[in-house]
Amino acid sequence: MGCDGGTIPKRHELVKGPKKIEKVDKNAELAAKWKYCALSQEKLRRPIVSCELGRLYNKDAVIEYLLDKSAERPNAEAVAHIRGIKDIKELNLTDNPEWEGERRNAKGDRYEDIHCGMFICPVVGLEMNGKHRFCYLQTCGCVFSDRALKEVKTEICHKCGDPFKDEDIVVLNGNKEEVDKLREKMEEKRAKAKTKKSKKSKATETVSTSESKDGTVSPPNGVAGTSSQQNGGDSIQSAVAGPSGSSSSSKVTKPSSASATKRSIQDMNEKSEAFKSLFTTHSSAKRTKDQTSNWVTHTPYHF
């Protein structure tokens, strides 16, 4: 029945207990989030973009997804909320001078630091490896650590100088609670944009219907004022309908005014004679009948 040769079995070898829960390695999880694309699972390379939920993607992978959404992808759920190129923002990252990439351990005989990040915070110098909280600004795309934004409180970006608000800060690779807050914020923003579009469309429809009912298009006040000033007080007269009830088309009459009459340059006494001679109305430009020819060449290509 076994146990021959003086072997002494232990309790866990004979009694089967409950299975242990498999735990995910934290280092591997952080590396997957901060060094690999959330869609294609390839290594992050510039240009790097992020969505409104704070996930990191390669821009090429997102563009391929938007061009062909019907293709089957393993992580299509990670980009289901991305409708177009406007829903992502290209990140302005700061390179880590200590990062050497794959060239450092090409032979495999050197120690490779897993926690060394490709990018750092330009203000504090913290590495973007998952151990520290990082955020990006939706206005300009610059990436900073949360510590830098808390210690140096300004309303202007530390890197490019563009103004921003607290609503423009998005946490990169946040926990479930932070992702849920960002999702609610995203849905509220999109709902407001839809209501604005619907209001604009309704306003344009009401204007078009009112114009079609009236049958006339009234110009804006600013345009009417400028046109009246330029034309020198032009008057618009519309004919009255006859006895049969048919209305005639409106006629526009432009009365001549003293201000609208053109003044010849030759009659201006303040102008010099040399200036007047530049124009064809000057006496030197006029020819007599003897000087003019009795034929005209329509093209200069005659020999």
Helices and strands as residue ranges (DSSP letters): G 4-6, H 11-14, H 26-34, E 48-50, E 56-58, H 59-67, G 76-79, G 85-87, E 89-90, E 94-95, G 101-103, E 119-120, E 134-137, E 143-145, H 146-151, G 166-168, E 169-171, H 176-214, H 221-231, E 235-237, E 251-253, G 265-267, H 273-276, G 283-285
